[in-house]
């Protein structure tokens, strides 16, 4: 069972270089606010600088007056962006977590983006959580891509509390804990 945990340091260079990118699955983990999405955005930028085509979904935070008020969903192929979640109590949502109200229509759109994804040089899904693992909803098309396309370099963000479940599901995955980055 391959479950290397990457050390801190120049991690982006470990994954993407002028020689390309290695196939496999990397689970990006760290607590809330540790930089999982930011790390993925830097990876995307580095990959594009080498002419690679990233595909998948990123969930960037939305801030108003320095307060995190929402979460968007960004299609890496087209750049289209939609609101995925609102801070709980601030808007109507279809699904709830302890902090967020999620928009079912945006989840459906995200799955359609993943279903249409045909060609990419690396796959990113930010993030996989309890909806996918425990309830079989959420970005389930992303789970199908991971299961069927092991030859595509894939990067999936997952919270530390769900890392044991993710490692059981994807025993071949490597783990990168962004909270152990140098300077943290």
N, C-alpha and C positions, 0 to 999 in steps of 0.2 A: 504494500500500500504506500503510494507516494504522497506524502503530506509534508513536504518541506515547508518550513516557515522562513520566509526571506528575512535577512537581516536588514537593519536600517542602512541608509546611505544613498548612493546614486541609483535609486531603484528604476527610474525611467530608462536609463541607459542599459540596465540589465534586461529590459524587455524589448525595446525597439532601438534598432541601430540601422546603419546603411546596409547591413547584411540581411535585414528583414526582421521578422518576428517569429518566435518559436510557437508551434502549435501547443495546445494544452489549455487547461483551465486554471485560472488564478482567482481565488476568493479574496476580495479586498475587504478588510474588516477594521473596525475601530468604533469607539463609542460615538454618540451624537456629537456633531461639531468637530470631529477629529480630522476631517478633510478627505473623506472617501470620494465624494463627488469631485472635489477640486483635483485630487490625484488623477481621477479618470479623465477630467478635462485636459490636464497637462499631457496625459498619455495620448489623447486624441490629437492634440496639437503636434506632438512629436511625431506621431505616426503620419499625419498629413504632410509634415515637412519632408518626409522621406517618400512621398507619393503613394502612401497606403490609403486605402478606403475603409474607414471605420463604419460600422453599422450597429444599430441597436438603439437603446434609449438611455437618456441621462435625466436625472431628477434634480435640477438645480433649485435651491431655496430662493424664495422671494422675500425681500426685506422692504419694510416701510418704516421710516424713522428709526432705523437700526434694530427693529424688531422683526423676527421671522414670522411672517403672516401667512405664508403659503408655500406650496411646492409645485413647480411646473414639471411638465414632461416634454422633453426635447427629442425629436427624431433626428438622429445623427446623419441620416442620408439626405433629407430635404431641408433640415433646419427649422421645420415647423414646430411650434411650441404651443402647448395648451396647459391650462390650469388643472393640476391633478388633485390638489388638496388645499383646504382652507383650515386655519386654526379652528379647533373645535369651539362651537358657540358663535363664530363670526359669520357663518353662512350655512346654507342647507347643503348637505351631502348625502350620498346614498349608502355609504359604508363608513364605519367609525373605528378609530383606534382610540387609545386613551387621550391623545392630543389632537388628532386630525379627523376631518370629515373629507372622505374621498369622493370624487366625482366618477360615477360608474361609466358615464359616456366617454370620459377620457381614458379610463382603463380599457374599455372596448376599442377605442381608437389605437391605443398603444399595442394591443394584441394584433390589430389589423396591420399596423406598421411592421411588427415582427413577422407576421404571416407573409407579407409581401417581400420581405428581405430575401433577396436571391443571391446577390454577390457582395461580399465584403472581405477585406483582408484581416480584420479583427472584429470581434463581436463584444459589445459592452452592454451590460444590463444593470442599471442602478435604480432600484435595489430589489432584491428578492427577500421576502419576509414571511411572516406567519400566514398571510392570506394564501400565498402559494404553497408553503410547506404543510400547513395544517388544514386548509379548507379547499385547496384545489381551485382557487380563483386568483384574480390578479393577473400577473404577466405569465400565464401558463404557456403561451406560445414560446416564450423565452426558454422555459425549461425544456421544451421539445427541441429547440435548436441546440441546446447544450448536449442533450442526450443523443441527437442524431448527427452532429457535426463535430466530432472530436478532433478533426484535423484543422479546425479553425481556431486560432488563438482567441480565447474568451476570457473576459474579465467581468466578474459578478461581484457586486457589493452586497454584504450581509452583515447584520449587527452581530456583535460578539455573543449575545445570548442565543442566537440561532446557528452559530458556527458548528457546534457538535452535530446538529441535524444536517447541515450542508455537507459536512465531511463524511457523514454516513452515506448520504445520497451520491456524492461524487468522491469516491475514495481515491481517485487518481489526482485530485486537485491539489494545487499548492496554495499556501496561505501567505498573504501579505498583510501585516497589521500596521496600518498607517499611523497609529498612535505611538509607535516605537521609532518613528522617523527621527533622524538626527536633528537636534535642536528643539525637540518637543519637550 
